Amino acid sequence: MKKPKITITLVDQKGTCGCHRGHKIGDSFDFDTERGALCPMAMHVAFPYIDILRYGGNLPTGKDGDFRFCCPDADVINIFKLETSE
């Protein structure tokens, strides 16, 4: 089974402080080649979802038709979108 390509994109910010890692809306990361560039706190949240996708599972879609997760920093609350492609 070929593993899908995973892209993580910052799509929104709900908190009152800027990202401590310097991420901005529109930043996008390839999980295989750029995961070290993503904030470790966000990666910690993303990893279980990525694992599900990598092994053939599906994630629930939100109101925008995609899957999103939040940065765990309550002052920042970056919103990331996960996308897969072959």
C-alpha positions in Angstrom: 0.0 0.0 0.0 1.4 3.4 -1.1 1.3 6.0 1.6 -0.5 9.2 0.6 1.3 12.5 0.6 0.2 14.6 3.5 0.1 18.4 3.4 -0.5 20.6 6.5 -1.6 24.1 5.9 -2.2 27.0 8.3 -5.6 28.4 7.4 -6.7 30.5 10.3 -5.8 31.9 13.7 -8.2 32.4 16.6 -5.9 33.5 19.4 -4.8 36.9 20.4 -1.0 36.3 20.2 1.2 35.7 17.2 2.6 32.2 16.6 5.8 31.6 18.7 7.3 29.7 15.8 6.5 32.4 13.3 3.9 30.5 11.3 1.5 32.7 9.2 -1.8 31.9 7.5 -1.0 30.3 4.2 2.1 28.5 5.3 2.1 24.9 4.1 4.3 21.9 5.0 4.9 18.6 3.4 4.8 16.0 6.2 7.5 13.8 4.6 10.1 16.5 3.8 9.2 19.6 6.0 7.8 18.2 9.3 10.7 19.6 11.2 9.7 23.1 10.2 6.3 22.8 11.8 5.9 23.8 15.4 6.4 20.7 17.7 3.2 21.5 19.6 1.1 21.5 16.4 2.9 18.4 15.1 2.1 16.6 18.4 -1.6 17.2 17.7 -1.4 16.4 14.0 0.5 13.1 14.3 -2.4 10.8 15.4 -4.5 12.1 12.5 -1.7 11.7 10.0 -1.2 8.1 11.3 -4.9 7.4 10.6 -4.6 8.8 7.0 -1.3 6.9 6.4 -2.9 3.6 7.2 -6.0 4.0 5.1 -8.4 5.5 7.6 -10.6 8.5 7.1 -11.1 11.6 9.2 -14.5 13.3 9.7 -14.9 16.4 7.5 -16.0 19.7 9.0 -18.4 22.3 7.6 -15.8 23.4 5.0 -15.5 19.8 3.7 -12.0 19.2 5.0 -10.3 18.2 8.2 -8.9 20.8 10.5 -7.1 20.7 13.9 -5.9 23.4 16.3 -2.6 24.3 17.8 -2.8 23.6 21.6 -1.4 27.0 22.6 -4.5 28.8 23.9 -3.0 32.3 23.2 -2.3 31.4 19.6 -4.9 28.8 18.4 -3.6 28.3 14.9 -6.0 26.3 12.7 -4.4 23.8 10.4 -5.9 21.8 7.5 -4.8 18.3 6.6 -4.9 17.3 2.9 -3.9 14.0 1.2 -2.9 13.3 -2.3 -1.3 10.3 -4.2 
